[in-house]
Amino acid sequence: MKELWLPTLISSAACLLISVLVWGVLPFHSREHRRLSTEPDLLAALRRDPPPPGIYSFPYRGPRGALTARADVAAQLARGPVGYVVIGKTGAPRLTLPLVQHFIFFAIIATLAAYIATISGLKDGAPFIKVFRVVSIVATMPLMLGAAPLSIWFSRPWKSWVLQCADGLACGLTTGAVFGWFWPQ
């Protein structure tokens, strides 16, 4: 079903537009980020010995938590704070590459949803509701569930995951609707 490239591209563009609106225009996600009262001191300390971009945990527990049982590490864990920091590249954020990567992410999801729809028995001329149902479910699953491990393992607030679920549902339903409308006849 090579005709599915059009709904793949259209749904990917529509989902990217939804993401830009949700993250850039609507206020919900902007409230997730808070300022540390010690930000100036923290930034000064990080500038003295700038770490390369990456994910850092504190207090550091070693590979697979091997150092957790050490008395000094256990004391630091008990005293707190405990957390994770993502360090990015220095400089103003550039939007072009992340937007392209996000589009590709949506295109991969749409491609997999189209593949599953075709192997599940949907043929040319399938009714809108059948296409919508299969593609929406398949597209929604990674968009909603993919972020859950960040809350489970890395202390991302569950409220943030709930917002991600709302975004994922909107994009999943959009993908299903686009495929339903453009499904080959």
N, C-alpha and C positions, 0 to 999 in steps of 0.2 A: 504494500500500500504506500507507494511513493508519494501519493497525493497528500500525505499527512505532514509534509514539510511546512505547508502554509499555516495550519493551525498551531504547529509547534512554534513557529516564529511569532505569530500574532499573540498567542497566549503568553509566550516569554516576554514580549514587549509590554503586554498589559500587566503582567505581574511585576515587572520592573517599575512601571508607572505607579502601581499600587504601593510598592515599597518606598518609592521616592516620596509619595504623598504622606504615607504613614510615618516615615522617619523624618522627613524634612518639613512637613507642613503642619500636621496634626500634633498636638502637644503630648500625647501619651508617652512615647518613648523618651522624650527630652526630660521627663520627670524622673527617669530611672537613674540618671547620673547625679551624684551629689558631690559636693566639694568637701575635701578634708580641711579641718581647721588648721592643721599643721602643714598644708601644702607648700608654703614657702620654704620651710625647713627641709621637707622631704625632697623638693626639687633641688635645693642647694646640695644636699647630700648625694643625690643621684648625679648631679653635674660634676662633682669632684672626681668620680670614677664612673663615667657613663657606661651602663651595661648595653650590650648589643640588643637589638630587638629580639623579643622572645617572651615566654611565660615564666614567671618566677613565683615561687611559693615562699612564705615566711611564717614562722621560722622554718628554715630549710631542714627537711627531714631525710634527705638523701634519696638515692634511687629506690623506688618501691617502699619508701618509708623506713629504710634500714636503720636510720639513726634515731627513730622515735623513742626507743627505750633508753637511750643515753640520758643520764641525769640532767645534764645541762639543757638538752633539747626538750625533755619532758617538762622542765621548769619553765622554759620559754613558752611552751604550748599552754601550760596552765596559767601563766601570767598574761598571755595574749599581747597584742591582737594576733589572730591567725588569719591568713588570707592569701590571695593570689593577685599578682599584678601583671598586666600585659604591657610590655614596653614596645612602642612602635618606632618607626623611623623619625628622626629629627626633621622638623620643618612643617610647614602648613600641609594639611592633608590634601592630596590630589584626588579628584573624583573620577577621572576618566577610567583608569585601570580597574578600580573597584566596581564601577558601573558595568564595564564589559564583563568582568568576572561574575557579577551577580546575574547578568543576562545569560551567560553560559550555564550557570547553575540552574536557572529556570528552564533553559533549553534541554538540559540533561534530564530533569524531572519530567518535562513534557514528552521527551523521546521515550523514556521508560514507560510512562503512562500509555502512550500510543502503542508501544510494543505489547504491553500486557492486555490492552483492549483488543488488539488483533488476535493474540493467541488465546484469549478467552472466548473467542467465537464470534465477535462482532464483525459482520461482513459489510460490504458496500450496501448502502441503503438502510442501515440499522436505524431504529427510531432514536430521536434526539434524547429521550429520557434514559434509554439504556446506555448510550454513549456517555451522557452526562454523569450517570451514576458511577460507572466503572472508572472513568478518567478522573472524576472529582475525588473519589476515595483514594485512588492510587497517588494522585498528585498531592493530596492533603496530608497523607501519612508522613512523608519525610519533612514537610514544611512545619508540621505541628510537633512531631515526636523527636525530630533530630536535635532539638535544643534541650531536651529534658536532662541529659547527662550533665550539662553545665550546672543545673540546679542540684542534681543528686550529688555530684562529686566536688564541685568547685564553688559552692556557696552563692551561686547566682540566685537572687531572690526569686521565689516561686511566682510572685506577681509579674516579674519580667517574662517568665515562661508562659503565663496566661496571656500576656499581650502578644507574645510570639505565636501562640495558638490562634488568636484572633486574626493576625496577619496571615498565617498559614491557611486558615479556613477561607479567607477572602481570596487568596491566590489559587487555592485548590478548586474552589467553586468556579472561579473565572476560567481556569484551565479547562474544567469540564464543560462549561458553557461554550467556550470557543470551539472545542472539539465537536460538541454536539451540533453546532451550527455549520461547521465546515466539514463534517464527516462526508466522505465520498458517497455519492448517490448511485 
